[in-house]
Amino acid sequence: MYPSTAPNPQRWQQQDVDVLEQTVEVEEHDLVVFNDEVNTFDHVINTLIDVCEHTSEQAEQCTIIIHFKGKCSVKKGAFDELAPMRNAICGRGISAEVL
Protein backbone atom coordinates (compact mmCIF):
# COMPACT_ATOMS: atom_id res chain seq x y z
CA MET A 1 0.00 0.00 0.00
CA TYR A 2 1.29 3.48 -0.89
CA PRO A 3 0.89 6.45 1.46
CA SER A 4 -1.77 8.93 0.50
CA THR A 5 -0.51 11.89 -1.55
CA ALA A 6 -3.70 13.90 -1.11
CA PRO A 7 -3.08 17.32 0.43
CA ASN A 8 -3.86 17.72 4.08
CA PRO A 9 -6.96 19.97 4.24
CA GLN A 10 -5.74 21.62 7.44
CA ARG A 11 -2.49 22.59 5.76
CA TRP A 12 -4.25 24.80 3.20
CA GLN A 13 -6.47 26.77 5.53
CA GLN A 14 -6.81 30.49 4.97
CA GLN A 15 -4.99 32.68 7.50
CA ASP A 16 -5.49 36.29 8.50
CA VAL A 17 -2.57 38.49 7.48
CA ASP A 18 -1.79 42.01 8.67
CA VAL A 19 -1.45 44.46 5.78
CA LEU A 20 0.59 47.62 6.04
CA GLU A 21 -1.75 50.40 5.03
CA GLN A 22 0.76 53.21 4.87
CA THR A 23 4.21 53.22 3.33
CA VAL A 24 6.98 55.60 4.16
CA GLU A 25 9.26 56.53 1.30
CA VAL A 26 12.78 57.52 2.20
CA GLU A 27 15.00 59.10 -0.40
CA GLU A 28 18.03 56.87 -0.76
CA HIS A 29 21.48 58.42 -1.06
CA ASP A 30 24.94 57.06 -1.82
CA LEU A 31 28.01 57.45 0.37
CA VAL A 32 30.78 57.81 -2.21
CA VAL A 33 34.48 57.54 -1.39
CA PHE A 34 37.00 59.08 -3.80
CA ASN A 35 40.50 57.99 -4.74
CA ASP A 36 43.57 59.97 -3.77
CA GLU A 37 47.33 59.54 -3.91
CA VAL A 38 47.80 59.85 -0.14
CA ASN A 39 45.97 57.08 1.71
CA THR A 40 47.09 53.45 1.69
CA PHE A 41 44.85 50.54 0.80
CA ASP A 42 45.05 49.31 4.41
CA HIS A 43 43.95 52.67 5.79
CA VAL A 44 40.92 52.84 3.48
CA ILE A 45 40.01 49.19 4.14
CA ASN A 46 40.23 49.65 7.91
CA THR A 47 38.17 52.85 7.71
CA LEU A 48 35.39 51.14 5.75
CA ILE A 49 35.35 48.28 8.26
CA ASP A 50 35.25 50.64 11.25
CA VAL A 51 32.91 53.33 9.94
CA CYS A 52 30.61 51.51 7.50
CA GLU A 53 30.71 48.13 9.24
CA HIS A 54 31.87 46.40 6.07
CA THR A 55 33.28 42.91 6.15
CA SER A 56 36.94 42.74 5.26
CA GLU A 57 35.99 41.36 1.83
CA GLN A 58 33.52 44.21 1.15
CA ALA A 59 36.03 46.82 2.25
CA GLU A 60 38.79 45.34 0.10
CA GLN A 61 36.56 45.17 -2.99
CA CYS A 62 35.38 48.76 -2.52
CA THR A 63 38.97 49.92 -2.08
CA ILE A 64 40.03 48.23 -5.31
CA ILE A 65 37.12 49.89 -7.15
CA ILE A 66 38.06 53.26 -5.62
CA HIS A 67 41.64 52.82 -6.79
CA PHE A 68 40.85 51.80 -10.37
CA LYS A 69 37.61 53.72 -11.04
CA GLY A 70 38.36 56.83 -8.98
CA LYS A 71 35.36 56.44 -6.69
CA CYS A 72 32.94 53.90 -5.25
CA SER A 73 29.54 54.00 -3.59
CA VAL A 74 30.32 52.23 -0.34
CA LYS A 75 26.91 52.52 1.34
CA LYS A 76 23.29 53.38 0.47
CA GLY A 77 20.73 54.83 2.82
CA ALA A 78 19.02 57.87 4.23
CA PHE A 79 20.99 61.11 4.33
CA ASP A 80 20.74 61.29 8.14
CA GLU A 81 22.31 57.83 8.41
CA LEU A 82 25.12 58.48 5.91
CA ALA A 83 26.17 62.02 6.94
CA PRO A 84 27.87 60.93 10.20
CA MET A 85 29.69 58.16 8.31
CA ARG A 86 30.87 60.69 5.72
CA ASN A 87 32.16 62.94 8.50
CA ALA A 88 33.99 60.05 10.16
CA ILE A 89 35.60 59.01 6.86
CA CYS A 90 36.67 62.58 6.10
CA GLY A 91 37.98 62.87 9.66
CA ARG A 92 40.40 60.08 8.78
CA GLY A 93 41.73 62.04 5.81
CA ILE A 94 39.73 60.26 3.10
CA SER A 95 37.56 62.18 0.65
CA ALA A 96 33.87 61.22 0.72
CA GLU A 97 30.49 62.74 -0.10
CA VAL A 98 26.83 61.85 0.35
CA LEU A 99 25.18 62.12 -3.07
KAFENUR-V864553 format. One record per run of one state. SS is the DSSP state (H for helix, E for strand, - for the rest). FROM is the first residue (numbers start at 1). LEN is the number of residues. Records with the same first field share a line. If there is no record, write none. Layout:
SS->FROM-LEN  FROM-LEN
This chain:
-->1-8  13-16  35-6  53-3  70-1  78-1  92-4  99-1
H->9-4  41-12  56-14  79-13
E->29-6  71-7  96-3
